Amino acid sequence: MITSAARIHLIDDDPHSVMLLEHILQKKGFEVRSSLSGKAALEEFKEYTPDLILLDIVMPEMDGYGVCHALKKSPELRIIPVIFITGSPETSELVKGFEAGAVDFISKPINKPELLARVTTHLELKLSRDLVANTNRELMKEIEYRKQAEEKFRALSETAFESVLFLKDEKIIEANCAARLLFGLNGDQDGWPVIATFVDEKEKKRLRKIFGSLEAGPWEMNFVSGNGKSFYAQVQHQSIPYKGEMINVLAIRDVTRQKEHDKEVLNAIVETQEKERKRFSRDLHDGLGALLSTLKIYTGLLQKENKSEEEKYALLEEVKEIVGQAVESARTIANNIMPSLLMDHGLLKALVAFTDALNKTGYIKVEFSYPKGMERLNESAETHLYRIALELINNSLKHSGADTIWLNMRQSGKQLIFEYSDNGSGFDFERIYKQKEGGQGLKNLFSRANFLNGKASYQKQKDGKQLFYMEIPI
């Protein structure tokens, strides 16, 4: 569709002919300019470019053929369609004009319908060519941009320490150097397997959920490399357009050694706690226990009537000495048992410090929430709550197989609500609680709750996991 803004330039040394053409074309809404010589027109074309040129063949100084040859030498002007205006019916003239670069001829005298038809046709053809040329330029730009982007992405991908897999319908279609080494991918891409080759049935289901998720992750998964060696990895996912279609991209980081290290750290923490318990038991038995046994013997001797006053006085002095030693031993044991952070700064800071230490291992995540500005409780309540929290966490670490723990403390009126759960395997509370052996830890939790005049219970949630719930008055 030709717009009224199409620009037509007339080149003719006959002013009357120029006036006639201007009248016809301007009436149709075209923008028309004119020159009375070829040289004048070429000078004007330095300032602007018309969409179509109507060019008279017979002119002084430079005829139409010369002007046309000059136009075709210019990269900017050579694409402008040129229609020759001639009064000669000679075929040789027409051939010469086409050889010079003309696209059509209009015979004199001018026939208005013929003029408009030919002008409109060639303007529409030029418009089409311009559209195609613009589209081609844009396509070339897009191709070049994508080529550069792909090269940049490939360079980044190849030098990344993390493994990167491109997947189409779960089939591996691209893999960076780290991924090829990790999964043992060799040879032609067409021979690469589907990602499900490297996971078990459980992880296949997880992968499909990941592909359908809008979240990027990370997720933790188990893989098996091409040589059969299993490893633990952190996975992130994103869907991206690639070569005209949407594909899945997985970034996979092998964290096997990190997990092993975290487990070693956690085992060291648990082992240290066990050693502390044994040391406490030994201190009680060998230290304070022995002193109390000696004290019992001496008090028994004091009760015998055959002792002289001097002997009783000596025994009493021994009793005083032993009582002093027992008090000092008890003070030392108590100081070792009770963290100074709990004694000096309270329950919340002690639990924050303990859960932060666990979180730093990376082996388990503890989410501890509590009301801001919560006032300190009495020393006895804080001690029991601290021991309850540690007992629950130790149970999760040793028995549940959990990787996340949720500990929540909140106030409701004059009650403190204490909630604890994890994402571990769960257990049969009733059965374990009734066991003569093995349920002592649970019994200890409820004994502490009773001591605080509180109520405690294990509640089964919808997913089958157990929630420890406790209320105590404050």
C-alpha positions as CSV (number, residue, x, y, z in Angstrom):
1,M,0.0,0.0,0.0
2,I,1.6,3.3,-1.2
3,T,1.5,6.1,1.3
4,S,1.0,9.8,0.3
5,A,4.4,10.4,1.7
6,A,6.1,8.6,-1.3
7,R,8.7,11.0,-2.8
8,I,9.0,11.3,-6.6
9,H,11.7,13.3,-8.3
10,L,11.2,14.6,-11.9
11,I,14.3,15.2,-14.2
12,D,13.4,16.9,-17.4
13,D,14.7,20.0,-19.2
14,D,11.2,20.9,-20.5
15,P,9.4,23.1,-17.8
16,H,6.0,22.5,-19.3
17,S,6.4,18.7,-19.1
18,V,7.6,19.1,-15.5
19,M,4.5,21.2,-14.6
20,L,2.2,18.6,-16.1
21,L,3.7,15.7,-14.3
22,E,3.8,17.7,-11.0
23,H,0.1,18.5,-11.4
24,I,-0.9,14.9,-12.0
25,L,1.2,13.4,-9.2
26,Q,0.6,16.0,-6.5
27,K,-3.1,15.7,-7.1
28,K,-2.7,12.0,-6.1
29,G,-0.9,13.1,-2.9
30,F,2.6,12.3,-3.8
31,E,5.5,14.5,-2.6
32,V,7.1,15.8,-5.9
33,R,10.4,17.6,-6.5
34,S,12.0,18.4,-9.9
35,S,15.2,19.3,-11.6
36,L,15.7,20.7,-15.1
37,S,19.1,18.9,-15.6
38,G,20.8,15.7,-14.6
39,K,23.6,17.5,-12.8
40,A,21.2,19.6,-10.7
41,A,19.3,16.4,-9.7
42,L,22.5,14.6,-8.7
43,E,23.5,17.5,-6.5
44,E,20.0,17.5,-4.8
45,F,20.4,13.7,-4.2
46,K,23.3,14.5,-1.9
47,E,20.7,16.0,0.6
48,Y,17.8,13.6,0.2
49,T,16.8,10.3,-1.4
50,P,13.6,10.0,-3.4
51,D,11.5,6.8,-3.7
52,L,11.1,7.0,-7.5
53,I,12.7,8.9,-10.3
54,L,11.0,9.9,-13.6
55,L,13.9,10.7,-16.0
56,D,13.7,12.2,-19.5
57,I,16.2,10.6,-21.9
58,V,16.9,13.6,-24.2
59,M,18.5,16.4,-22.3
60,P,21.5,18.8,-22.9
61,E,24.9,18.3,-21.2
62,M,23.9,14.9,-19.5
63,D,21.2,12.8,-21.1
64,G,19.0,10.3,-19.2
65,Y,21.4,7.4,-19.8
66,G,24.3,9.3,-18.3
67,V,22.2,10.2,-15.2
68,C,21.1,6.6,-14.8
69,H,24.7,5.3,-15.0
70,A,25.7,7.9,-12.4
71,L,22.9,6.8,-10.1
72,K,23.9,3.1,-10.4
73,K,27.4,3.9,-9.2
74,S,26.2,5.2,-5.9
75,P,25.4,2.6,-3.2
76,E,22.8,4.8,-1.7
77,L,21.0,5.8,-5.0
78,R,21.4,2.6,-7.1
79,I,18.3,1.0,-5.4
80,I,16.0,3.9,-6.5
81,P,13.7,2.7,-9.4
82,V,14.1,4.9,-12.5
83,I,11.3,5.2,-15.1
84,F,12.5,6.7,-18.4
85,I,10.3,9.3,-20.2
86,T,10.7,9.2,-24.0
87,G,9.1,10.2,-27.1
88,S,11.0,7.7,-29.2
89,P,9.3,4.4,-30.2
90,E,12.7,2.9,-31.2
91,T,13.3,-0.6,-29.6
92,S,17.0,0.1,-29.5
93,E,16.4,3.1,-27.2
94,L,14.4,0.9,-24.9
95,V,17.1,-1.7,-24.7
96,K,19.7,0.9,-24.1
97,G,17.6,2.3,-21.3
98,F,17.2,-1.1,-19.6
99,E,20.9,-1.7,-19.9
100,A,21.5,1.6,-18.1
101,G,19.4,0.5,-15.2
102,A,15.8,1.7,-15.9
103,V,12.9,-0.4,-14.7
104,D,10.3,0.9,-17.1
105,F,9.3,3.5,-19.8
106,I,6.6,6.0,-20.2
107,S,5.9,7.4,-23.7
108,K,5.2,11.0,-24.6
109,P,2.7,12.5,-24.8
110,I,1.9,11.5,-21.2
111,N,-1.2,9.3,-20.7
112,K,-2.4,10.0,-17.1
113,P,-3.8,6.5,-16.3
114,E,-0.7,4.9,-17.7
115,L,1.5,7.2,-15.7
116,L,-0.3,6.6,-12.4
117,A,-0.4,2.9,-13.0
118,R,3.3,2.5,-13.7
119,V,4.3,4.9,-10.9
120,T,2.1,3.1,-8.4
121,T,3.3,-0.4,-9.5
122,H,7.0,0.5,-9.1
123,L,6.5,2.3,-5.8
124,E,4.8,-0.8,-4.5
125,L,7.6,-3.0,-5.8
126,K,10.2,-0.8,-4.1
127,L,8.2,-0.8,-0.9
128,S,8.2,-4.6,-1.0
129,R,11.9,-4.8,-1.7
130,D,12.6,-2.3,1.2
131,L,10.5,-4.4,3.5
132,V,12.4,-7.6,2.5
133,A,15.7,-5.8,2.8
134,N,14.8,-4.4,6.3
135,T,13.6,-7.8,7.4
136,N,16.8,-9.4,6.1
137,R,18.9,-6.8,7.9
138,E,17.0,-7.4,11.2
139,L,17.3,-11.2,10.7
140,M,21.1,-10.9,10.1
141,K,21.3,-8.7,13.3
142,E,19.3,-11.3,15.2
143,I,21.4,-14.1,13.9
144,E,24.6,-12.3,14.7
145,Y,23.3,-11.4,18.2
146,R,22.2,-15.0,18.9
147,K,25.5,-16.3,17.6
148,Q,27.4,-13.9,19.9
149,A,25.1,-14.8,22.8
150,E,25.5,-18.5,22.1
151,E,29.3,-18.2,21.9
152,K,29.4,-16.1,25.1
153,F,27.1,-18.6,26.9
154,R,29.1,-21.5,25.7
155,A,32.3,-19.9,26.9
156,L,30.8,-19.2,30.3
157,S,29.3,-22.7,30.4
158,E,32.6,-24.4,29.5
159,T,34.6,-22.5,32.1
160,A,32.0,-22.9,34.9
161,F,33.0,-25.1,37.8
162,E,29.4,-26.3,38.1
163,S,28.1,-29.0,35.7
164,V,25.5,-27.6,33.2
165,L,23.2,-29.9,31.3
166,F,20.8,-28.8,28.5
167,L,17.8,-31.2,28.3
168,K,15.1,-31.6,25.7
169,D,12.4,-34.1,26.7
170,E,14.8,-35.2,29.5
171,K,17.5,-36.1,26.8
172,I,20.9,-34.5,27.3
173,I,21.5,-32.3,24.2
174,E,24.3,-30.1,25.5
175,A,26.8,-30.5,28.4
176,N,29.7,-28.3,29.5
177,C,33.1,-29.7,30.3
178,A,32.4,-30.1,34.0
179,A,29.2,-32.1,33.2
180,R,30.9,-34.3,30.7
181,L,33.6,-35.2,33.3
182,L,31.1,-35.7,36.1
183,F,28.7,-37.9,34.2
184,G,31.2,-39.6,31.9
185,L,29.7,-38.2,28.7
186,N,31.8,-39.0,25.6
187,G,31.4,-39.1,21.9
188,D,28.7,-37.6,19.8
189,Q,25.9,-35.7,21.4
190,D,23.3,-37.9,19.6
191,G,24.6,-40.8,21.6
192,W,24.1,-39.1,25.0
193,P,21.5,-40.7,27.3
194,V,18.5,-39.2,29.1
195,I,19.1,-37.7,32.5
196,A,17.0,-40.5,34.1
197,T,20.0,-42.8,33.3
198,F,21.9,-41.3,36.2
199,V,19.2,-41.4,39.0
200,D,17.1,-44.1,40.7
201,E,13.2,-44.3,40.5
202,K,12.7,-42.0,43.5
203,E,15.0,-39.3,42.1
204,K,13.3,-39.6,38.6
205,K,10.0,-38.5,40.2
206,R,11.8,-35.6,41.9
207,L,13.4,-34.5,38.6
208,R,10.0,-34.5,36.9
209,K,8.6,-32.3,39.8
210,I,11.6,-30.0,39.4
211,F,11.0,-29.7,35.6
212,G,7.4,-28.7,36.3
213,S,8.3,-26.2,39.1
214,L,8.5,-22.5,38.6
215,E,11.2,-22.3,41.4
216,A,14.9,-22.3,40.6
217,G,15.9,-24.4,43.6
218,P,18.3,-25.4,44.9
219,W,17.3,-29.0,45.5
220,E,19.5,-31.8,46.8
221,M,19.6,-35.1,44.9
222,N,21.6,-38.3,44.6
223,F,23.1,-39.2,41.2
224,V,25.1,-42.0,39.8
225,S,27.9,-41.1,37.3
226,G,28.7,-43.0,34.1
227,N,31.3,-45.2,35.9
228,G,28.7,-46.3,38.5
229,K,30.0,-44.0,41.3
230,S,27.2,-42.3,43.3
231,F,27.4,-38.7,44.4
232,Y,25.4,-36.1,46.2
233,A,24.6,-32.9,44.3
234,Q,22.9,-29.6,44.7
235,V,20.6,-28.9,41.7
236,Q,19.2,-25.7,40.2
237,H,16.8,-25.6,37.3
238,Q,15.6,-23.1,34.7
239,S,13.6,-23.3,31.5
240,I,15.0,-21.2,28.7
241,P,14.5,-20.7,24.9
242,Y,17.2,-22.4,23.0
243,K,17.4,-22.7,19.2
244,G,13.7,-21.9,18.8
245,E,12.3,-24.1,21.5
246,M,12.0,-24.3,25.3
247,I,14.5,-26.6,27.1
248,N,15.4,-27.4,30.7
249,V,18.8,-26.4,32.0
250,L,20.2,-28.0,35.1
251,A,23.1,-26.6,37.1
252,I,24.6,-29.4,39.2
253,R,27.2,-29.0,41.9
254,D,28.8,-32.1,43.4
255,V,28.6,-31.6,47.2
256,T,29.5,-35.2,48.2
257,R,32.8,-34.1,50.0
258,Q,31.0,-31.2,51.6
259,K,28.3,-33.5,53.0
260,E,30.9,-36.0,54.2
261,H,32.7,-33.1,56.0
262,D,29.5,-31.8,57.5
263,K,28.6,-35.3,58.7
264,E,32.1,-35.6,60.3
265,V,31.6,-32.2,62.0
266,L,28.1,-33.3,63.2
267,N,29.4,-36.6,64.4
268,A,32.1,-34.8,66.3
269,I,29.5,-32.6,68.0
270,V,27.4,-35.6,69.0
271,E,30.5,-37.5,70.1
272,T,31.6,-34.5,72.2
273,Q,28.2,-34.4,73.9
274,E,28.4,-38.1,74.6
275,K,31.9,-37.7,76.1
276,E,30.6,-34.8,78.2
277,R,27.8,-37.0,79.5
278,K,30.3,-39.8,80.3
279,R,32.6,-37.3,82.0
280,F,29.7,-35.9,84.0
281,S,28.8,-39.4,85.1
282,R,32.4,-40.2,86.0
283,D,32.8,-36.9,87.9
284,L,29.7,-37.8,89.9
285,H,30.8,-41.3,90.6
286,D,34.5,-40.9,91.1
287,G,34.5,-37.4,92.6
288,L,31.3,-36.3,94.3
289,G,30.1,-39.9,94.8
290,A,33.3,-40.9,96.6
291,L,33.2,-37.8,98.8
292,L,29.6,-38.5,99.8
293,S,30.4,-42.1,100.6
294,T,33.2,-41.0,102.8
295,L,31.0,-38.5,104.5
296,K,28.4,-41.2,105.2
297,I,31.1,-43.3,106.9
298,Y,32.4,-40.4,109.0
299,T,28.9,-39.5,110.2
300,G,28.3,-43.1,111.1
301,L,31.5,-43.0,113.2
302,L,30.3,-39.9,115.0
303,Q,27.1,-41.7,116.1
304,K,29.1,-44.3,118.0
305,E,29.1,-43.8,121.8
306,N,32.6,-45.2,122.4
307,K,34.3,-42.2,120.8
308,S,36.0,-39.7,123.0
309,E,35.4,-36.0,122.6
310,E,38.8,-35.6,121.0
311,E,38.0,-38.3,118.5
312,K,34.6,-36.9,117.7
313,Y,36.1,-33.4,117.3
314,A,38.7,-34.8,114.8
315,L,36.0,-36.7,112.9
316,L,33.9,-33.5,112.8
317,E,36.8,-31.6,111.3
318,E,37.2,-34.3,108.7
319,V,33.4,-34.1,107.9
320,K,33.7,-30.3,107.5
321,E,36.6,-30.8,105.1
322,I,34.8,-33.4,103.1
323,V,31.6,-31.3,102.9
324,G,33.7,-28.4,101.6
325,Q,35.3,-30.6,99.0
326,A,31.8,-32.0,98.0
327,V,30.4,-28.4,97.6
328,E,33.4,-27.4,95.5
329,S,33.0,-30.6,93.4
330,A,29.3,-30.0,92.9
331,R,30.0,-26.4,91.9
332,T,32.5,-27.5,89.3
333,I,30.2,-30.1,87.9
334,A,27.3,-27.7,87.7
335,N,29.4,-25.1,86.0
336,N,30.5,-27.7,83.4
337,I,26.9,-28.8,82.9
338,M,25.3,-25.4,82.5
339,P,26.5,-23.2,79.7
340,S,27.6,-19.8,80.8
341,L,25.7,-18.3,77.9
342,L,22.5,-19.7,79.3
343,M,23.3,-18.5,82.8
344,D,24.5,-15.0,81.8
345,H,22.3,-14.1,78.9
346,G,19.3,-16.4,79.0
347,L,17.5,-19.1,77.1
348,L,17.0,-17.4,73.7
349,K,20.6,-16.4,73.2
350,A,21.8,-19.9,74.3
351,L,19.4,-21.6,71.8
352,V,20.3,-19.2,69.0
353,A,24.0,-19.9,69.6
354,F,23.4,-23.7,69.6
355,T,21.2,-23.7,66.5
356,D,23.6,-21.4,64.7
357,A,26.4,-23.8,65.4
358,L,24.4,-26.6,63.9
359,N,23.4,-24.6,60.9
360,K,27.0,-23.8,60.1
361,T,27.7,-27.5,59.7
362,G,25.4,-27.5,56.6
363,Y,24.4,-31.1,57.5
364,I,21.1,-30.0,59.1
365,K,19.0,-26.9,59.0
366,V,17.4,-25.6,62.2
367,E,14.7,-22.9,61.8
368,F,14.3,-21.3,65.3
369,S,11.6,-18.7,65.6
370,Y,10.6,-16.8,68.8
371,P,8.9,-13.5,69.7
372,K,11.1,-10.4,69.6
373,G,11.6,-8.7,72.9
374,M,10.6,-11.8,74.9
375,E,11.5,-11.3,78.5
376,R,13.7,-13.8,80.4
377,L,12.0,-16.6,82.4
378,N,13.1,-17.8,85.8
379,E,16.3,-19.7,85.8
380,S,14.7,-23.1,86.5
381,A,12.2,-22.7,83.6
382,E,15.0,-21.6,81.2
383,T,17.2,-24.5,82.2
384,H,14.4,-27.1,81.7
385,L,13.4,-25.6,78.3
386,Y,17.0,-25.6,77.2
387,R,17.4,-29.3,78.1
388,I,14.1,-30.2,76.4
389,A,15.2,-28.4,73.2
390,L,18.6,-30.2,73.2
391,E,17.1,-33.6,73.9
392,L,14.7,-33.2,71.0
393,I,17.5,-32.0,68.6
394,N,19.7,-34.9,69.7
395,N,16.9,-37.3,69.0
396,S,16.5,-35.9,65.5
397,L,20.2,-36.0,64.8
398,K,20.6,-39.6,66.0
399,H,17.4,-41.3,64.9
400,S,15.2,-39.4,62.5
401,G,17.3,-38.9,59.4
402,A,15.9,-35.4,59.1
403,D,17.7,-32.6,57.3
404,T,15.4,-29.8,58.6
405,I,14.2,-29.0,62.2
406,W,11.5,-26.4,63.1
407,L,11.6,-25.0,66.7
408,N,9.0,-22.4,67.5
409,M,8.5,-20.5,70.8
410,R,5.6,-18.1,71.1
411,Q,3.4,-16.5,73.7
412,S,-0.3,-16.8,73.9
413,G,-1.7,-14.8,76.8
414,K,0.0,-16.1,79.9
415,Q,1.2,-19.3,78.2
416,L,4.4,-20.0,76.5
417,I,3.9,-22.3,73.5
418,F,6.8,-24.6,72.6
419,E,6.6,-26.5,69.3
420,Y,9.1,-28.9,67.7
421,S,9.1,-31.0,64.6
422,D,11.4,-32.3,61.9
423,N,11.1,-33.8,58.4
424,G,12.5,-37.1,59.4
425,S,11.0,-40.6,59.3
426,G,8.8,-40.2,62.4
427,F,8.1,-42.8,65.0
428,D,5.4,-44.6,67.0
429,F,5.2,-42.5,70.1
430,E,2.9,-44.7,72.1
431,R,5.0,-47.8,71.5
432,I,8.3,-46.2,72.3
433,Y,7.0,-44.3,75.3
434,K,5.7,-47.6,76.9
435,Q,9.0,-49.4,76.4
436,K,11.0,-50.1,79.5
437,E,14.2,-49.3,77.6
438,G,14.5,-46.8,74.8
439,G,11.7,-44.5,75.9
440,Q,13.6,-42.8,78.8
441,G,14.3,-39.7,76.6
442,L,10.6,-39.2,76.0
443,K,9.8,-39.8,79.6
444,N,12.4,-37.2,80.6
445,L,10.7,-34.6,78.3
446,F,7.3,-35.1,79.9
447,S,8.9,-35.1,83.4
448,R,10.4,-31.7,82.7
449,A,7.1,-30.4,81.4
450,N,5.3,-31.5,84.5
451,F,8.0,-29.9,86.6
452,L,7.2,-26.6,84.9
453,N,3.4,-27.1,85.5
454,G,3.0,-27.4,81.8
455,K,1.3,-29.8,79.4
456,A,3.2,-31.7,76.7
457,S,2.1,-34.0,73.9
458,Y,3.2,-35.6,70.7
459,Q,0.7,-34.9,67.9
460,K,0.6,-36.7,64.6
461,Q,0.4,-34.4,61.6
462,K,-1.3,-35.0,58.3
463,D,2.0,-36.1,56.7
464,G,2.5,-38.7,59.4
465,K,5.3,-36.7,61.2
466,Q,5.3,-36.1,64.9
467,L,4.9,-32.6,66.4
468,F,6.1,-32.1,70.0
469,Y,3.8,-29.5,71.6
470,M,4.1,-28.0,75.1
471,E,2.4,-25.2,77.0
472,I,3.8,-23.8,80.2
473,P,2.6,-20.9,82.3
474,I,4.7,-17.8,82.4
